[in-house]
Amino acid sequence: VTEIITYFSFQPQWPSKLFFPRMLLLNYLGKIGPKTPLMAAATFSVGWNTFACSESLEKPLNWLLFNYYLTTCLQSSVNKHRHMFVKQIDMDHVMKAKSVREFDKRFTSVMFGYPTIDDYYTDASPNRRLKSVAIPVLCLNSVDDVFSPSHAIPIETAKQNPNVALVLTSHGGHIGFLEGIWPRQSTYMDRVFKQFVQAMVEHGHELS
């Protein structure tokens, strides 16, 4: 993350859904605390607890609609470069995975040196680090997001950190937040992000 920020140092430092993986961004902010060069950040549809996310996606209907397809996409992306991984990872075993959790157990956790998938999922869950975020952060989630179940959203932790604005909607799904009978214009997510950026540009200095 630090290297990306340095690379784009000529741009306004506003990481959002456009630039950074959401969980990676929050984990970075929680780890680095006040030392970050960022002035603010926004995230949308974050998976707060990787264990809970996996359990939700493994429910029969969610597995059929989302999990299996996502698994095949992950397999396809790494299989293109399997010659780079064959010495470290059993790629044939990876290609037999039937869920994202199985893929992570056989590939992702091994690739990044985690002893077990539980270690990887624990480290990847940003809910543990939200309390240490030291810059203004807007987090928009929908309680009907199957990728981020509502019971795993760290509401109480967010309440204890004045830097975190956690916005929850009844509907919106995963990166949806569509509005109106025939939603063709900007979404609720777009409007909230625009308002947040405007507020930080105009009033961010008052928080320092």
Disulfide bonds with the S-S distance in Angstrom:
none
